[in-house]
Amino acid sequence: MDAMITPKLPAWQQLVLDVKKLMLELNAHDLKTFYGDFYLSVLFQANGLQALHLTIQAYQAAKSAKKPDDYLKPFLEAVQDL
């Protein structure tokens, strides 16, 4: 599953940057509409994919844990990376 997500993360981050640049060029009315209709959707999707990627990585790391304290650590580190 992560192999499907990881290659797409840079493209989504670039899309977020491109959308932010575009918003700098819009007038106030268009900016308000664009922000609510498009930017938030792109941002939620990009952040959701990043969170899923980090969760998968944390799960894979936790599967190889040897002691109880090692099960939680990968998930705590993933949350810090968000």
C-alpha positions in Angstrom: 0.0 0.0 0.0 2.7 2.5 0.9 4.4 1.8 -2.4 1.4 3.3 -4.1 1.4 6.4 -1.9 5.1 7.3 -1.5 5.9 8.2 -5.2 2.9 10.6 -5.3 3.7 12.6 -2.1 6.1 15.1 -3.8 3.5 15.8 -6.6 0.8 16.5 -4.0 3.2 18.8 -2.1 4.0 20.6 -5.3 0.3 21.0 -6.1 -0.2 22.6 -2.7 2.6 25.1 -3.4 1.3 25.8 -6.9 -2.2 26.4 -5.5 -0.8 28.8 -2.9 1.1 30.7 -5.6 -2.1 31.0 -7.7 -4.0 32.3 -4.7 -1.6 35.2 -4.5 -2.8 36.4 -7.9 -6.5 36.3 -7.2 -8.8 39.2 -6.3 -10.5 39.0 -2.9 -13.8 37.5 -4.2 -12.1 34.8 -6.3 -9.7 34.0 -3.5 -12.5 33.4 -1.1 -14.2 31.0 -3.5 -11.1 29.3 -4.6 -9.9 28.8 -1.0 -13.1 27.2 0.1 -13.8 25.2 -3.0 -10.4 24.0 -4.1 -7.4 24.8 -1.9 -8.9 23.2 1.2 -9.6 20.0 -0.8 -6.1 19.8 -2.1 -4.6 20.5 1.3 -6.8 17.9 3.0 -5.9 15.3 0.4 -2.2 16.0 0.6 -2.1 16.0 4.3 -4.3 12.8 4.5 -1.9 11.0 2.2 1.1 12.1 4.2 -0.6 10.9 7.4 -1.5 7.6 5.8 2.1 7.2 4.7 3.5 7.9 8.2 0.9 5.6 9.8 2.0 2.7 7.4 5.6 3.3 8.2 4.9 3.4 11.9 2.9 0.2 11.7 5.7 -1.5 9.8 8.3 -0.4 12.4 6.0 -1.5 15.3 5.6 -5.0 13.8 9.3 -5.5 14.4 9.3 -4.3 18.0 10.9 -6.6 20.5 9.7 -5.0 23.8 6.4 -3.3 24.8 7.9 0.3 24.7 9.0 -0.2 21.1 5.4 -0.6 19.9 4.3 2.9 20.6 7.4 4.8 19.7 7.0 4.7 15.9 3.5 6.1 16.1 4.6 8.9 18.4 7.3 9.8 16.0 4.9 9.7 13.1 2.6 12.2 14.9 5.6 14.6 15.4 6.3 14.5 11.6 2.8 15.8 10.8 
